[in-house]
Amino acid sequence: MIVALLTANYATRVLLATVLCLAGMAKLINPAYTAKTIQNFRLVSKRMSAAVGIGLPIVEIGIVLGLIIPITVVVMSVIAVAIFSIQ
């Protein structure tokens, strides 16, 4: 039973890390488009959209690393939930 829970926990972390990695890489490929999309949502000002367009993918990829390293899983999981609730 415990092994199954640990396996499911790890599989969930890997799945979330994969989604965030793909999303971050897609945003890093075209930061101008990412900034324009963020600007269209009107979550931040026009001046801030460029910084968020570059910063958000970096944060997402940082969370990927944190989800894989066992000691940082709890903190990174909370940050991942916060990012998903904003987007």
N, CA, C and O atoms as a CHARMM CRD file, in Angstrom:
* protein
*
  348
    1    1 MET  N      0.82300  -1.20000   0.00000 PROA 1      0.00000
    2    1 MET  CA     0.00000   0.00000   0.00000 PROA 1      0.00000
    3    1 MET  C      0.86600   1.26300   0.00000 PROA 1      0.00000
    4    1 MET  O      0.61900   2.18700  -0.77500 PROA 1      0.00000
    5    2 ILE  N      1.87500   1.29800   0.86600 PROA 2      0.00000
    6    2 ILE  CA     2.73700   2.47500   0.95200 PROA 2      0.00000
    7    2 ILE  C      3.54200   2.64600  -0.33600 PROA 2      0.00000
    8    2 ILE  O      3.74600   3.76700  -0.80300 PROA 2      0.00000
    9    3 VAL  N      3.99200   1.54100  -0.89800 PROA 3      0.00000
   10    3 VAL  CA     4.75400   1.61100  -2.14600 PROA 3      0.00000
   11    3 VAL  C      3.88800   2.18100  -3.26500 PROA 3      0.00000
   12    3 VAL  O      4.35900   2.97600  -4.07900 PROA 3      0.00000
   13    4 ALA  N      2.63100   1.77400  -3.30200 PROA 4      0.00000
   14    4 ALA  CA     1.71700   2.28800  -4.32300 PROA 4      0.00000
   15    4 ALA  C      1.50200   3.79200  -4.16200 PROA 4      0.00000
   16    4 ALA  O      1.44600   4.52100  -5.15300 PROA 4      0.00000
   17    5 LEU  N      1.38300   4.25600  -2.92500 PROA 5      0.00000
   18    5 LEU  CA     1.20900   5.68700  -2.68700 PROA 5      0.00000
   19    5 LEU  C      2.45300   6.47400  -3.06900 PROA 5      0.00000
   20    5 LEU  O      2.35500   7.55100  -3.65800 PROA 5      0.00000
   21    6 LEU  N      3.61200   5.94200  -2.73700 PROA 6      0.00000
   22    6 LEU  CA     4.85200   6.62200  -3.11200 PROA 6      0.00000
   23    6 LEU  C      5.03200   6.66700  -4.62200 PROA 6      0.00000
   24    6 LEU  O      5.50100   7.66500  -5.16900 PROA 6      0.00000
   25    7 THR  N      4.66200   5.59400  -5.28300 PROA 7      0.00000
   26    7 THR  CA     4.75300   5.54700  -6.73900 PROA 7      0.00000
   27    7 THR  C      3.78600   6.54700  -7.36600 PROA 7      0.00000
   28    7 THR  O      4.14500   7.24900  -8.31100 PROA 7      0.00000
   29    8 ALA  N      2.56800   6.61500  -6.84800 PROA 8      0.00000
   30    8 ALA  CA     1.58600   7.57100  -7.36300 PROA 8      0.00000
   31    8 ALA  C      2.04200   8.99900  -7.09900 PROA 8      0.00000
   32    8 ALA  O      1.87000   9.87600  -7.94600 PROA 8      0.00000
   33    9 ASN  N      2.62000   9.23400  -5.93100 PROA 9      0.00000
   34    9 ASN  CA     3.12600  10.56000  -5.60000 PROA 9      0.00000
   35    9 ASN  C      4.22500  10.96400  -6.58000 PROA 9      0.00000
   36    9 ASN  O      4.20900  12.07700  -7.10600 PROA 9      0.00000
   37   10 TYR  N      5.16100  10.08000  -6.82200 PROA 10     0.00000
   38   10 TYR  CA     6.25500  10.38200  -7.74600 PROA 10     0.00000
   39   10 TYR  C      5.72800  10.56700  -9.16700 PROA 10     0.00000
   40   10 TYR  O      6.16700  11.47000  -9.87900 PROA 10     0.00000
   41   11 ALA  N      4.79200   9.72000  -9.58000 PROA 11     0.00000
   42   11 ALA  CA     4.23100   9.82900 -10.93400 PROA 11     0.00000
   43   11 ALA  C      3.50700  11.16200 -11.11400 PROA 11     0.00000
   44   11 ALA  O      3.58700  11.77500 -12.17900 PROA 11     0.00000
   45   12 THR  N      2.80900  11.60500 -10.08600 PROA 12     0.00000
   46   12 THR  CA     2.11800  12.88500 -10.15200 PROA 12     0.00000
   47   12 THR  C      3.11200  14.03200 -10.25400 PROA 12     0.00000
   48   12 THR  O      2.89900  14.97300 -11.01900 PROA 12     0.00000
   49   13 ARG  N      4.19700  13.96000  -9.48500 PROA 13     0.00000
   50   13 ARG  CA     5.22400  14.99600  -9.56000 PROA 13     0.00000
   51   13 ARG  C      5.86400  15.04000 -10.94300 PROA 13     0.00000
   52   13 ARG  O      6.10300  16.11900 -11.48500 PROA 13     0.00000
   53   14 VAL  N      6.13600  13.88800 -11.50600 PROA 14     0.00000
   54   14 VAL  CA     6.74900  13.83000 -12.83700 PROA 14     0.00000
   55   14 VAL  C      5.79100  14.37900 -13.88900 PROA 14     0.00000
   56   14 VAL  O      6.21200  15.09300 -14.79900 PROA 14     0.00000
   57   15 LEU  N      4.50500  14.04900 -13.77000 PROA 15     0.00000
   58   15 LEU  CA     3.51100  14.55600 -14.71800 PROA 15     0.00000
   59   15 LEU  C      3.41500  16.08000 -14.63200 PROA 15     0.00000
   60   15 LEU  O      3.41400  16.76200 -15.65700 PROA 15     0.00000
   61   16 LEU  N      3.33500  16.60800 -13.42200 PROA 16     0.00000
   62   16 LEU  CA     3.26400  18.05400 -13.25000 PROA 16     0.00000
   63   16 LEU  C      4.54200  18.72200 -13.75000 PROA 16     0.00000
   64   16 LEU  O      4.48300  19.77600 -14.38400 PROA 16     0.00000
   65   17 ALA  N      5.68200  18.12300 -13.47000 PROA 17     0.00000
   66   17 ALA  CA     6.95300  18.66600 -13.94700 PROA 17     0.00000
   67   17 ALA  C      7.01200  18.67000 -15.47400 PROA 17     0.00000
   68   17 ALA  O      7.53200  19.61200 -16.07200 PROA 17     0.00000
   69   18 THR  N      6.48500  17.62700 -16.10400 PROA 18     0.00000
   70   18 THR  CA     6.46700  17.55100 -17.56500 PROA 18     0.00000
   71   18 THR  C      5.60800  18.65700 -18.15500 PROA 18     0.00000
   72   18 THR  O      6.01200  19.31700 -19.11200 PROA 18     0.00000
   73   19 VAL  N      4.42600  18.86300 -17.58800 PROA 19     0.00000
   74   19 VAL  CA     3.52300  19.90700 -18.07600 PROA 19     0.00000
   75   19 VAL  C      4.17500  21.28200 -17.93100 PROA 19     0.00000
   76   19 VAL  O      4.15100  22.08700 -18.86200 PROA 19     0.00000
   77   20 LEU  N      4.75600  21.54600 -16.76000 PROA 20     0.00000
   78   20 LEU  CA     5.40000  22.83900 -16.54500 PROA 20     0.00000
   79   20 LEU  C      6.62500  23.02800 -17.43400 PROA 20     0.00000
   80   20 LEU  O      6.88600  24.13700 -17.90100 PROA 20     0.00000
   81   21 CYS  N      7.36500  21.97400 -17.66800 PROA 21     0.00000
   82   21 CYS  CA     8.54400  22.06400 -18.53000 PROA 21     0.00000
   83   21 CYS  C      8.13300  22.38700 -19.97000 PROA 21     0.00000
   84   21 CYS  O      8.73300  23.24900 -20.61200 PROA 21     0.00000
   85   22 LEU  N      7.12900  21.70700 -20.46200 PROA 22     0.00000
   86   22 LEU  CA     6.65200  21.97300 -21.82400 PROA 22     0.00000
   87   22 LEU  C      6.09900  23.38800 -21.94100 PROA 22     0.00000
   88   22 LEU  O      6.35600  24.08100 -22.92600 PROA 22     0.00000
   89   23 ALA  N      5.34000  23.81700 -20.93400 PROA 23     0.00000
   90   23 ALA  CA     4.78000  25.16900 -20.95900 PROA 23     0.00000
   91   23 ALA  C      5.88600  26.21600 -20.89500 PROA 23     0.00000
   92   23 ALA  O      5.85400  27.20300 -21.63000 PROA 23     0.00000
   93   24 GLY  N      6.85800  26.00200 -20.02300 PROA 24     0.00000
   94   24 GLY  CA     7.96300  26.95300 -19.90300 PROA 24     0.00000
   95   24 GLY  C      8.79800  27.03300 -21.16500 PROA 24     0.00000
   96   24 GLY  O      9.16800  28.12400 -21.59800 PROA 24     0.00000
   97   25 MET  N      9.09800  25.89100 -21.75600 PROA 25     0.00000
   98   25 MET  CA     9.89500  25.88400 -22.97900 PROA 25     0.00000
   99   25 MET  C      9.14500  26.55200 -24.13500 PROA 25     0.00000
  100   25 MET  O      9.74400  27.28600 -24.92200 PROA 25     0.00000
  101   26 ALA  N      7.84400  26.30100 -24.23700 PROA 26     0.00000
  102   26 ALA  CA     7.05400  26.93000 -25.29400 PROA 26     0.00000
  103   26 ALA  C      7.04900  28.44500 -25.14000 PROA 26     0.00000
  104   26 ALA  O      7.09900  29.17600 -26.13000 PROA 26     0.00000
  105   27 LYS  N      6.98900  28.91300 -23.89500 PROA 27     0.00000
  106   27 LYS  CA     6.99200  30.36100 -23.65700 PROA 27     0.00000
  107   27 LYS  C      8.37400  30.96100 -23.90100 PROA 27     0.00000
  108   27 LYS  O      8.48100  32.10300 -24.34900 PROA 27     0.00000
  109   28 LEU  N      9.41900  30.21500 -23.61600 PROA 28     0.00000
  110   28 LEU  CA    10.78000  30.72500 -23.83700 PROA 28     0.00000
  111   28 LEU  C     11.14400  30.80500 -25.31100 PROA 28     0.00000
  112   28 LEU  O     11.98400  31.61600 -25.70200 PROA 28     0.00000
  113   29 ILE  N     10.52100  29.97500 -26.12500 PROA 29     0.00000
  114   29 ILE  CA    10.81900  29.97900 -27.56000 PROA 29     0.00000
  115   29 ILE  C     10.43300  31.31800 -28.18700 PROA 29     0.00000
  116   29 ILE  O     11.15000  31.83900 -29.04100 PROA 29     0.00000
  117   30 ASN  N      9.29400  31.87200 -27.76000 PROA 30     0.00000
  118   30 ASN  CA     8.82500  33.12800 -28.33100 PROA 30     0.00000
  119   30 ASN  C      8.38200  34.06800 -27.21400 PROA 30     0.00000
  120   30 ASN  O      7.18500  34.18800 -26.95200 PROA 30     0.00000
  121   31 PRO  N      9.33200  34.74000 -26.55000 PROA 31     0.00000
  122   31 PRO  CA     8.96300  35.59500 -25.42100 PROA 31     0.00000
  123   31 PRO  C      8.11100  36.80300 -25.81500 PROA 31     0.00000
  124   31 PRO  O      7.32600  37.29000 -25.00300 PROA 31     0.00000
  125   32 ALA  N      8.25400  37.28800 -27.04300 PROA 32     0.00000
  126   32 ALA  CA     7.43500  38.42800 -27.47600 PROA 32     0.00000
  127   32 ALA  C      5.96100  38.03300 -27.54400 PROA 32     0.00000
  128   32 ALA  O      5.08700  38.79800 -27.13600 PROA 32     0.00000
  129   33 TYR  N      5.69300  36.83800 -28.05900 PROA 33     0.00000
  130   33 TYR  CA     4.30900  36.35300 -28.12400 PROA 33     0.00000
  131   33 TYR  C      3.76000  36.10700 -26.71600 PROA 33     0.00000
  132   33 TYR  O      2.59200  36.38000 -26.43900 PROA 33     0.00000
  133   34 THR  N      4.60900  35.59500 -25.84300 PROA 34     0.00000
  134   34 THR  CA     4.19700  35.36900 -24.45900 PROA 34     0.00000
  135   34 THR  C      3.84100  36.69100 -23.79400 PROA 34     0.00000
  136   34 THR  O      2.82300  36.78700 -23.11000 PROA 34     0.00000
  137   35 ALA  N      4.66700  37.70300 -23.98900 PROA 35     0.00000
  138   35 ALA  CA     4.40300  39.02300 -23.40900 PROA 35     0.00000
  139   35 ALA  C      3.11300  39.61700 -23.96500 PROA 35     0.00000
  140   35 ALA  O      2.33500  40.22100 -23.22600 PROA 35     0.00000
  141   36 LYS  N      2.88900  39.44800 -25.25100 PROA 36     0.00000
  142   36 LYS  CA     1.66000  39.97200 -25.87600 PROA 36     0.00000
  143   36 LYS  C      0.43300  39.24800 -25.32000 PROA 36     0.00000
  144   36 LYS  O     -0.59300  39.87700 -25.06100 PROA 36     0.00000
  145   37 THR  N      0.53100  37.95400 -25.13800 PROA 37     0.00000
  146   37 THR  CA    -0.58400  37.18800 -24.58000 PROA 37     0.00000
  147   37 THR  C     -0.88000  37.62500 -23.15500 PROA 37     0.00000
  148   37 THR  O     -2.04200  37.79500 -22.78300 PROA 37     0.00000
  149   38 ILE  N      0.15900  37.80700 -22.35800 PROA 38     0.00000
  150   38 ILE  CA    -0.02300  38.27700 -20.98800 PROA 38     0.00000
  151   38 ILE  C     -0.64400  39.67300 -20.98900 PROA 38     0.00000
  152   38 ILE  O     -1.50300  39.97600 -20.16000 PROA 38     0.00000
  153   39 GLN  N     -0.21600  40.50400 -21.90400 PROA 39     0.00000
  154   39 GLN  CA    -0.77000  41.85100 -22.02400 PROA 39     0.00000
  155   39 GLN  C     -2.26000  41.79100 -22.38400 PROA 39     0.00000
  156   39 GLN  O     -3.05000  42.58700 -21.87700 PROA 39     0.00000
  157   40 ASN  N     -2.64100  40.86400 -23.24300 PROA 40     0.00000
  158   40 ASN  CA    -4.04400  40.73100 -23.63700 PROA 40     0.00000
  159   40 ASN  C     -4.94000  40.29100 -22.48700 PROA 40     0.00000
  160   40 ASN  O     -6.12200  40.63200 -22.46200 PROA 40     0.00000
  161   41 PHE  N     -4.39200  39.53800 -21.53200 PROA 41     0.00000
  162   41 PHE  CA    -5.16800  39.13600 -20.36600 PROA 41     0.00000
  163   41 PHE  C     -5.37900  40.29600 -19.39100 PROA 41     0.00000
  164   41 PHE  O     -6.24700  40.23500 -18.51900 PROA 41     0.00000
  165   42 ARG  N     -4.58700  41.34000 -19.54500 PROA 42     0.00000
  166   42 ARG  CA    -4.64600  42.53700 -18.69300 PROA 42     0.00000
  167   42 ARG  C     -4.48400  42.21200 -17.21000 PROA 42     0.00000
  168   42 ARG  O     -5.14500  42.79900 -16.35300 PROA 42     0.00000
  169   43 LEU  N     -3.59500  41.27000 -16.93000 PROA 43     0.00000
  170   43 LEU  CA    -3.27900  40.94200 -15.54200 PROA 43     0.00000
  171   43 LEU  C     -2.22600  41.88000 -14.98500 PROA 43     0.00000
  172   43 LEU  O     -2.21200  42.17700 -13.79000 PROA 43     0.00000
  173   44 VAL  N     -1.35400  42.33900 -15.84900 PROA 44     0.00000
  174   44 VAL  CA    -0.31000  43.28900 -15.45900 PROA 44     0.00000
  175   44 VAL  C     -0.29800  44.41700 -16.48800 PROA 44     0.00000
  176   44 VAL  O     -0.92100  44.31400 -17.54400 PROA 44     0.00000
  177   45 SER  N      0.41300  45.48800 -16.16800 PROA 45     0.00000
  178   45 SER  CA     0.48800  46.62300 -17.08400 PROA 45     0.00000
  179   45 SER  C      1.27400  46.24300 -18.34300 PROA 45     0.00000
  180   45 SER  O      1.94800  45.21500 -18.39300 PROA 45     0.00000
  181   46 LYS  N      1.16600  47.09600 -19.34000 PROA 46     0.00000
  182   46 LYS  CA     1.86800  46.85300 -20.61000 PROA 46     0.00000
  183   46 LYS  C      3.37700  46.80800 -20.39700 PROA 46     0.00000
  184   46 LYS  O      4.07200  46.01400 -21.03200 PROA 46     0.00000
  185   47 ARG  N      3.88100  47.65200 -19.51200 PROA 47     0.00000
  186   47 ARG  CA     5.32600  47.69000 -19.25000 PROA 47     0.00000
  187   47 ARG  C      5.79500  46.42600 -18.54300 PROA 47     0.00000
  188   47 ARG  O      6.90700  45.95400 -18.77900 PROA 47     0.00000
  189   48 MET  N      4.95400  45.88500 -17.68500 PROA 48     0.00000
  190   48 MET  CA     5.32700  44.69800 -16.91300 PROA 48     0.00000
  191   48 MET  C      5.17300  43.40200 -17.71300 PROA 48     0.00000
  192   48 MET  O      5.77400  42.38400 -17.37000 PROA 48     0.00000
  193   49 SER  N      4.37800  43.44000 -18.76700 PROA 49     0.00000
  194   49 SER  CA     4.10800  42.20200 -19.50900 PROA 49     0.00000
  195   49 SER  C      5.37600  41.60700 -20.11600 PROA 49     0.00000
  196   49 SER  O      5.49900  40.38600 -20.20600 PROA 49     0.00000
  197   50 ALA  N      6.31900  42.44900 -20.53300 PROA 50     0.00000
  198   50 ALA  CA     7.57500  41.92800 -21.09300 PROA 50     0.00000
  199   50 ALA  C      8.38400  41.20600 -20.02700 PROA 50     0.00000
  200   50 ALA  O      8.94100  40.13800 -20.28200 PROA 50     0.00000
  201   51 ALA  N      8.45100  41.78500 -18.83400 PROA 51     0.00000
  202   51 ALA  CA     9.19700  41.15200 -17.74200 PROA 51     0.00000
  203   51 ALA  C      8.52700  39.85000 -17.30100 PROA 51     0.00000
  204   51 ALA  O      9.19900  38.85100 -17.04900 PROA 51     0.00000
  205   52 VAL  N      7.21800  39.87300 -17.21400 PROA 52     0.00000
  206   52 VAL  CA     6.48900  38.65500 -16.82900 PROA 52     0.00000
  207   52 VAL  C      6.60800  37.60100 -17.92600 PROA 52     0.00000
  208   52 VAL  O      6.68700  36.40700 -17.63600 PROA 52     0.00000
  209   53 GLY  N      6.62100  38.03700 -19.17500 PROA 53     0.00000
  210   53 GLY  CA     6.76900  37.10500 -20.29900 PROA 53     0.00000
  211   53 GLY  C      8.09100  36.36300 -20.27900 PROA 53     0.00000
  212   53 GLY  O      8.17500  35.23500 -20.76500 PROA 53     0.00000
  213   54 ILE  N      9.11300  36.97300 -19.73100 PROA 54     0.00000
  214   54 ILE  CA    10.40800  36.31000 -19.60700 PROA 54     0.00000
  215   54 ILE  C     10.51900  35.58800 -18.26500 PROA 54     0.00000
  216   54 ILE  O     11.07700  34.49400 -18.18500 PROA 54     0.00000
  217   55 GLY  N      9.98500  36.20800 -17.21400 PROA 55     0.00000
  218   55 GLY  CA    10.11600  35.64100 -15.86500 PROA 55     0.00000
  219   55 GLY  C      9.26100  34.41400 -15.62100 PROA 55     0.00000
  220   55 GLY  O      9.70000  33.48300 -14.94500 PROA 55     0.00000
  221   56 LEU  N      8.04700  34.39200 -16.15600 PROA 56     0.00000
  222   56 LEU  CA     7.15000  33.26000 -15.91400 PROA 56     0.00000
  223   56 LEU  C      7.71700  31.93000 -16.40600 PROA 56     0.00000
  224   56 LEU  O      7.65900  30.94900 -15.66500 PROA 56     0.00000
  225   57 PRO  N      8.26300  31.84900 -17.62200 PROA 57     0.00000
  226   57 PRO  CA     8.84200  30.57200 -18.05200 PROA 57     0.00000
  227   57 PRO  C     10.03900  30.14200 -17.20300 PROA 57     0.00000
  228   57 PRO  O     10.24800  28.95200 -16.96500 PROA 57     0.00000
  229   58 ILE  N     10.81300  31.11700 -16.75400 PROA 58     0.00000
  230   58 ILE  CA    11.95600  30.78500 -15.90500 PROA 58     0.00000
  231   58 ILE  C     11.47900  30.21900 -14.57400 PROA 58     0.00000
  232   58 ILE  O     12.04700  29.25300 -14.06400 PROA 58     0.00000
  233   59 VAL  N     10.44100  30.81700 -14.01800 PROA 59     0.00000
  234   59 VAL  CA     9.86100  30.30400 -12.76600 PROA 59     0.00000
  235   59 VAL  C      9.29600  28.90600 -12.98200 PROA 59     0.00000
  236   59 VAL  O      9.48200  28.02300 -12.14400 PROA 59     0.00000
  237   60 GLU  N      8.60800  28.70100 -14.09700 PROA 60     0.00000
  238   60 GLU  CA     8.03800  27.37500 -14.37400 PROA 60     0.00000
  239   60 GLU  C      9.13600  26.31700 -14.47500 PROA 60     0.00000
  240   60 GLU  O      8.98400  25.22100 -13.93600 PROA 60     0.00000
  241   61 ILE  N     10.21600  26.62600 -15.14300 PROA 61     0.00000
  242   61 ILE  CA    11.29700  25.65700 -15.27300 PROA 61     0.00000
  243   61 ILE  C     11.99700  25.44900 -13.92600 PROA 61     0.00000
  244   61 ILE  O     12.44100  24.34100 -13.62500 PROA 61     0.00000
  245   62 GLY  N     12.09500  26.49400 -13.12500 PROA 62     0.00000
  246   62 GLY  CA    12.63000  26.34900 -11.77500 PROA 62     0.00000
  247   62 GLY  C     11.77400  25.43600 -10.91500 PROA 62     0.00000
  248   62 GLY  O     12.29700  24.65400 -10.12100 PROA 62     0.00000
  249   63 ILE  N     10.46100  25.53400 -11.07100 PROA 63     0.00000
  250   63 ILE  CA     9.55900  24.64700 -10.33600 PROA 63     0.00000
  251   63 ILE  C      9.76000  23.20500 -10.77800 PROA 63     0.00000
  252   63 ILE  O      9.67500  22.28800  -9.96100 PROA 63     0.00000
  253   64 VAL  N     10.02300  22.99900 -12.05600 PROA 64     0.00000
  254   64 VAL  CA    10.29200  21.64400 -12.56000 PROA 64     0.00000
  255   64 VAL  C     11.46500  21.03100 -11.80000 PROA 64     0.00000
  256   64 VAL  O     11.39100  19.89000 -11.34400 PROA 64     0.00000
  257   65 LEU  N     12.52700  21.78400 -11.67000 PROA 65     0.00000
  258   65 LEU  CA    13.68700  21.27300 -10.93500 PROA 65     0.00000
  259   65 LEU  C     13.33600  21.00800  -9.47600 PROA 65     0.00000
  260   65 LEU  O     13.77900  20.01600  -8.89500 PROA 65     0.00000
  261   66 GLY  N     12.54100  21.89600  -8.88600 PROA 66     0.00000
  262   66 GLY  CA    12.14300  21.71500  -7.50100 PROA 66     0.00000
  263   66 GLY  C     11.23600  20.53100  -7.27000 PROA 66     0.00000
  264   66 GLY  O     11.26800  19.92700  -6.19800 PROA 66     0.00000
  265   67 LEU  N     10.42500  20.18700  -8.25800 PROA 67     0.00000
  266   67 LEU  CA     9.54100  19.02700  -8.12100 PROA 67     0.00000
  267   67 LEU  C     10.30200  17.71400  -8.21400 PROA 67     0.00000
  268   67 LEU  O      9.85600  16.69600  -7.68600 PROA 67     0.00000
  269   68 ILE  N     11.42700  17.73200  -8.87000 PROA 68     0.00000
  270   68 ILE  CA    12.21000  16.50700  -9.02300 PROA 68     0.00000
  271   68 ILE  C     13.11200  16.27200  -7.80800 PROA 68     0.00000
  272   68 ILE  O     13.34100  15.12700  -7.41900 PROA 68     0.00000
  273   69 ILE  N     13.62400  17.35500  -7.20800 PROA 69     0.00000
  274   69 ILE  CA    14.49700  17.22800  -6.04100 PROA 69     0.00000
  275   69 ILE  C     13.63200  17.01300  -4.79700 PROA 69     0.00000
  276   69 ILE  O     12.82500  17.88000  -4.46300 PROA 69     0.00000
  277   70 PRO  N     13.77700  15.88500  -4.10700 PROA 70     0.00000
  278   70 PRO  CA    12.85800  15.54000  -3.01300 PROA 70     0.00000
  279   70 PRO  C     12.77600  16.55900  -1.87600 PROA 70     0.00000
  280   70 PRO  O     11.70200  16.73100  -1.30000 PROA 70     0.00000
  281   71 ILE  N     13.85100  17.22700  -1.54000 PROA 71     0.00000
  282   71 ILE  CA    13.82800  18.11900  -0.37600 PROA 71     0.00000
  283   71 ILE  C     13.00500  19.39300  -0.62400 PROA 71     0.00000
  284   71 ILE  O     12.56700  20.03700   0.33000 PROA 71     0.00000
  285   72 THR  N     12.79600  19.75500  -1.87100 PROA 72     0.00000
  286   72 THR  CA    12.07800  20.98600  -2.19700 PROA 72     0.00000
  287   72 THR  C     10.66200  20.75100  -2.71000 PROA 72     0.00000
  288   72 THR  O     10.00800  21.68900  -3.16700 PROA 72     0.00000
  289   73 VAL  N     10.18900  19.53400  -2.64100 PROA 73     0.00000
  290   73 VAL  CA     8.89900  19.18800  -3.25100 PROA 73     0.00000
  291   73 VAL  C      7.73600  19.97000  -2.64800 PROA 73     0.00000
  292   73 VAL  O      6.89100  20.47500  -3.38700 PROA 73     0.00000
  293   74 VAL  N      7.67600  20.07800  -1.34400 PROA 74     0.00000
  294   74 VAL  CA     6.52900  20.72300  -0.70300 PROA 74     0.00000
  295   74 VAL  C      6.45000  22.19600  -1.09700 PROA 74     0.00000
  296   74 VAL  O      5.38300  22.68300  -1.47200 PROA 74     0.00000
  297   75 VAL  N      7.55400  22.89300  -1.01600 PROA 75     0.00000
  298   75 VAL  CA     7.56500  24.32100  -1.35600 PROA 75     0.00000
  299   75 VAL  C      7.22000  24.52600  -2.82600 PROA 75     0.00000
  300   75 VAL  O      6.41700  25.39700  -3.15900 PROA 75     0.00000
  301   76 MET  N      7.81000  23.74500  -3.68800 PROA 76     0.00000
  302   76 MET  CA     7.55900  23.89400  -5.11800 PROA 76     0.00000
  303   76 MET  C      6.13300  23.49200  -5.49400 PROA 76     0.00000
  304   76 MET  O      5.56300  24.04800  -6.43200 PROA 76     0.00000
  305   77 SER  N      5.56200  22.54700  -4.78200 PROA 77     0.00000
  306   77 SER  CA     4.17400  22.17100  -5.04300 PROA 77     0.00000
  307   77 SER  C      3.23400  23.32800  -4.72700 PROA 77     0.00000
  308   77 SER  O      2.28700  23.58300  -5.47000 PROA 77     0.00000
  309   78 VAL  N      3.49200  24.02100  -3.64000 PROA 78     0.00000
  310   78 VAL  CA     2.67200  25.18000  -3.28000 PROA 78     0.00000
  311   78 VAL  C      2.81800  26.27900  -4.32500 PROA 78     0.00000
  312   78 VAL  O      1.82900  26.89700  -4.71800 PROA 78     0.00000
  313   79 ILE  N      4.03400  26.52200  -4.77100 PROA 79     0.00000
  314   79 ILE  CA     4.25900  27.54100  -5.80300 PROA 79     0.00000
  315   79 ILE  C      3.58300  27.14000  -7.11400 PROA 79     0.00000
  316   79 ILE  O      3.00800  27.98600  -7.79800 PROA 79     0.00000
  317   80 ALA  N      3.64800  25.86600  -7.46300 PROA 80     0.00000
  318   80 ALA  CA     3.00000  25.38600  -8.69300 PROA 80     0.00000
  319   80 ALA  C      1.48800  25.59100  -8.62200 PROA 80     0.00000
  320   80 ALA  O      0.86900  26.01600  -9.59700 PROA 80     0.00000
  321   81 VAL  N      0.89900  25.28900  -7.47600 PROA 81     0.00000
  322   81 VAL  CA    -0.54900  25.49800  -7.31700 PROA 81     0.00000
  323   81 VAL  C     -0.87900  26.98900  -7.45200 PROA 81     0.00000
  324   81 VAL  O     -1.88200  27.35300  -8.06600 PROA 81     0.00000
  325   82 ALA  N     -0.03900  27.84100  -6.88100 PROA 82     0.00000
  326   82 ALA  CA    -0.27300  29.28600  -6.99100 PROA 82     0.00000
  327   82 ALA  C     -0.20500  29.74800  -8.44800 PROA 82     0.00000
  328   82 ALA  O     -1.02000  30.55900  -8.88700 PROA 82     0.00000
  329   83 ILE  N      0.76400  29.23100  -9.18400 PROA 83     0.00000
  330   83 ILE  CA     0.87300  29.62700 -10.60000 PROA 83     0.00000
  331   83 ILE  C     -0.31700  29.11800 -11.39600 PROA 83     0.00000
  332   83 ILE  O     -0.84500  29.84700 -12.23600 PROA 83     0.00000
  333   84 PHE  N     -0.75000  27.89300 -11.15700 PROA 84     0.00000
  334   84 PHE  CA    -1.90400  27.37100 -11.88300 PROA 84     0.00000
  335   84 PHE  C     -3.16600  28.12100 -11.52400 PROA 84     0.00000
  336   84 PHE  O     -4.05500  28.24400 -12.36600 PROA 84     0.00000
  337   85 SER  N     -3.28300  28.62400 -10.31600 PROA 85     0.00000
  338   85 SER  CA    -4.48600  29.36200  -9.94100 PROA 85     0.00000
  339   85 SER  C     -4.50900  30.75300 -10.56700 PROA 85     0.00000
  340   85 SER  O     -5.58100  31.31800 -10.78600 PROA 85     0.00000
  341   86 ILE  N     -3.32700  31.31100 -10.85500 PROA 86     0.00000
  342   86 ILE  CA    -3.25700  32.62500 -11.50300 PROA 86     0.00000
  343   86 ILE  C     -3.53300  32.49800 -12.98900 PROA 86     0.00000
  344   86 ILE  O     -4.24800  33.32400 -13.55800 PROA 86     0.00000
  345   87 GLN  N     -2.98200  31.48500 -13.61900 PROA 87     0.00000
  346   87 GLN  CA    -3.14300  31.33300 -15.06900 PROA 87     0.00000
  347   87 GLN  C     -4.51600  30.88400 -15.32600 PROA 87     0.00000
  348   87 GLN  O     -4.89400  30.68500 -16.48000 PROA 87     0.00000
